[in-house]
């Protein structure tokens, strides 16, 4: 980053304008003065200006009571274990041949 060779203050037509980092700043804006409209008679005011409706039919109705939250369903029974008491599993006849028996030796 180098320093700018340009002067920091530029002079033009009897006004001084500051230049910071190469970006000239503008003069502040002049204020705008407005005048308030004169009050109109009440009849003309109703015809030309819009107002918020204040009648009972324009009001938002009161909220009703919310319904209760839904109840949790009972879990359905997927298996019925009451039928025979004890369950039986399929055991193939050659299952014992897959495993090797180890005999404990007593010393």
KAFEN-V928920 format. One record per residue. N is the residue number from 1. BURIAL is # if it has 16 or more other ideal C-beta (glycine too) atoms within 10 Angstrom, else .. Layout:
N|BURIAL / N|BURIAL
This chain:
1|. / 2|. / 3|. / 4|. / 5|. / 6|. / 7|. / 8|. / 9|. / 10|. / 11|. / 12|. / 13|. / 14|. / 15|. / 16|. / 17|. / 18|. / 19|. / 20|. / 21|. / 22|. / 23|. / 24|. / 25|. / 26|. / 27|. / 28|. / 29|. / 30|. / 31|. / 32|. / 33|. / 34|. / 35|. / 36|. / 37|. / 38|. / 39|. / 40|. / 41|. / 42|. / 43|. / 44|. / 45|. / 46|. / 47|. / 48|. / 49|. / 50|. / 51|. / 52|. / 53|. / 54|. / 55|. / 56|. / 57|. / 58|. / 59|. / 60|. / 61|. / 62|. / 63|. / 64|. / 65|. / 66|. / 67|. / 68|. / 69|. / 70|. / 71|. / 72|. / 73|. / 74|. / 75|. / 76|. / 77|. / 78|. / 79|. / 80|. / 81|. / 82|. / 83|. / 84|. / 85|. / 86|. / 87|. / 88|. / 89|. / 90|. / 91|. / 92|. / 93|. / 94|. / 95|. / 96|. / 97|. / 98|. / 99|. / 100|. / 101|. / 102|. / 103|. / 104|. / 105|. / 106|. / 107|.
